[in-house]
Amino acid sequence: MQQQKILSKSIDIGGRQMTIETGRVAKQAGGAVLVRYGDTVVLVNATMAKQPREGIDFFPLTVDYEERLYAVGKIPGGFIKREGRPSEKATLTARLIDRPIRPLFPKGMRNEVQVIALVLSVDKDNPPEMAAMVGASAALHISEIPFNGPIGGVIVGRVDNKLIINPNIADAEKSDMHLVVAGTGEAVMMVEAGAKEVPENHMLEAIVFGHEKVREIVKFIEDFRTEALAMGLAKEKYNPELMVVDEELESIITQKVSDEIRSAIQDCIVKQLSKKEREALLDGVKDKLVEELLEQYPEEEKAIVSVIENVEKKLVRRFILVDRVRIDGRALNEVRPISVEVGILPRTHGSGLFTRGQTQVLSVVTLGAISEEQILDGLGIEETKRYMHHYNFPPFSTGETKPMRSPGRREIGHGALAERALEPMIPPEEKFPYTIRIVSEVLESNGSTSMGSVCGSCLALMDAGVPIKAPVAGVAMGLIKEGDEFAVLTDIQGIEDHLGDMDFKVAGTAKGVTALQMDIKIAGIDREILQIALNQANEGRMHILGKMLEVIDKPRTDLSPYAPRIIQTVIDPDKIRDVIGPGGKIIKKIIEETGVDIDIEDDGRVFIAAVNPDAGYKALSIVEKLTKDVESGQIYKGKVVKITDFGCFVEIIPGVLGLPGKDGLVHISQLAHERVNKVEDVVKEGDMLEVKVIGYDNQGRLKLSHKDLIPAPEGMEKPRDNRRSQRNQRRQQNYKTS
């Protein structure tokens, strides 16, 4: 039997060793690596179909990030007890890996490629998503799959103005940014960030810092492939059949169609046509040209359509690069017209309608009790989430008809980006004890709906009266690059995103950046372009923010009358059982009696949610009565509930919900200063009596006094215990003197 060959190499990343191994497992995959980072272990495989997929005009790449709950020692919940659909975090991580590798496959490749990252073990201090990204790059690089990589990826944090690579949990909690940087050895391919109002120049510094480490990882993976090849553990690259148009045919078609398409684009610019008008004009011209060319080349419909679209792309890009004008007539740094409205939905807790050009987003805020926070069942350290942002993209927003399905990767990704942009501005639970859900409905789409949802959601939060720390706006930047020539575009629309080289979204306050997301379609960009894009984005964001603040400049002081009012109190944790009762009997009674929602935390915090404030305060009163402590010296006016030969029992805290209250004994000697022969001579059952708490007896029962609250009759001898106390004081004084 042939001896097993295994290659294992390590690199220091963030002060910890990351080890990549191949040759031990999953040897039938195109390329397979086992990545270990601390105690985090991820198996990443890359496999390619042998034949191109017929009838498609795109590259069929799939990236799957598979979480297994055994990786953190958990058994899945639910009846089936196995993992179901991917968590939101898994979906976002799959997108995170997909975005930097997708542009690096050969143009025209139609062989299906699948990358699967299987998370086997998780050490919370060592992020599995970065192990998966590096593993995907290594698996692709040692496989036969054509790939113009490798890439590397790191997380950059910042603690006390010091930049850190792949921060551990303790550092991540103190960090004011969470920045993912991925790229090749030459350029940055992808950026994803959440930040606490970090200035643009500091973000740029962090990106450059992260890319320096990315270069080291890229060199490490290149060396890994070289050694793997020498050991027979890597494969020679496959030359795929690329879907390309015959050069001679492409040249003929280009000459025939260029003038008409150029003229149509000029009409769009001069007349400043809307999206639908522009599409009608350009599609009409292209359809006519296709029909004419098919008469001459009846077997080449796909080639004709492909060349015509490529000509359109090149001409639109040349207008921008050479003439510095965009297809809608705007300057390169000009933002489309903006319209802002708030409070348009009468029964919701807050609403904002943000329109920028032909992109329109309606965002709606709903406030709920703390118990309505989202429970997270995944591999992360967070178990719940009290602020959620959901993004919907219905087909009518682009004038199309499609099946309405559950949220896909795009919807989840855009929702997470908007959530990340606004999360640093959400007030803490101590200040605003609500669960907050925002839903952004895209009503019209013509570019950058994710940034439109950031703006609309900020408006809705302020309309709802959520005391956010500062208003947030967002803008999407684009790039056209040909050789050394480039143009950075502010507020890109759909056609510029489709035909351009970059989609760079920046969100933040007037003070700094709260979220970044950059995707590149070319082989990366350098520091100069990044700096120009960030500076231009700042100008665009300030313009948009100004338009928003003209309509609403701060959160409303009052919540919607339809939003629940949260009343807080704190009780002794030992008294939680007094409020809940056996089997939840008492708390259920409170809820039935008042119609409120009640949440009790283990530390004794109580949250009462009620649309009707009176009902909320009624519930609060009940909770206080159930948990109120009675201390010596306190005075009450209570009801005499029982008469005995030796005294009377007075209820000082009334019962609630049919439960007994708290009462104590006023001994017959504590009813009056003079001798009382019969209790009924002083009080009767049902009387209200003012009493003072004077302590507890040996059995823990309350002792009360009425006598201590009434003046003694004039000339009456002082009580015996007082005379004894005075004698003791005199004896102590005589002892000190002698």
Secondary structure, 3 states (H helix, E strand, C coil): CCCCCCEEEEEEECCEEEEEEECCCCCCCCEEEEEEECCEEEEEEEEEEEEECCCCCCCCEEEEEEECHHHHCCCCCCCCCCCCCCCHHHHHHHHHHHHHHHHHCCCCECEEEEEEEEEEECECCECHHHHHHHHHHHHHHHCCCCCCCCCEEEEEEEECCEEEECCCHHHHHHCCEEEEEEECCCCEEEEEEEEEEECHHHHHHHHHHHHHHHHHHHHHHHHHHHHHHHCCCCCCCCCCCECCCCHHHHHHHHHHHHHHHHHHHHHHHHHCCCHHHHHHHHHHHHHHHHHHHHHHCCCCHHHHHHHHHHHHHHHHHHHHHHHCCCCCCCCCCCCCCEEEEECCCCCCCEEEEEEECCEEEEEEEEEECHHHCEECCCCCCCCEECEEEEEECCHHHHCCCCCCCCCCHHHHHHHHHHHHHHHHHCCCCCCCCCEEEEEEEEEECCCCHHHHHHHHHHHHHHHHCCCCCCCCEEEEEEEEEECCEEEEEECCCHHHHHHCCEEEEEEECCCCEEEEEEEECCCCECHHHHHHHHHHHHHHHHHHHHHHHHHCCCCCCCCCCCCCEEEEEECCHHHHHHHHCHHHHHHHHHHHHHCCEEEECCCCEEEEEECCHHHHHHHHHHHHHHHCCCCCCCEEEEEEEEEECCEEEEEEECCCCCCCCEEEEEEHHHCCCCCCCCHHHCCCCCCEEEEEEEEECCCCCEEEECHHHCCCCCCCCCCHHHHHHHHHHHHHHHHHHC
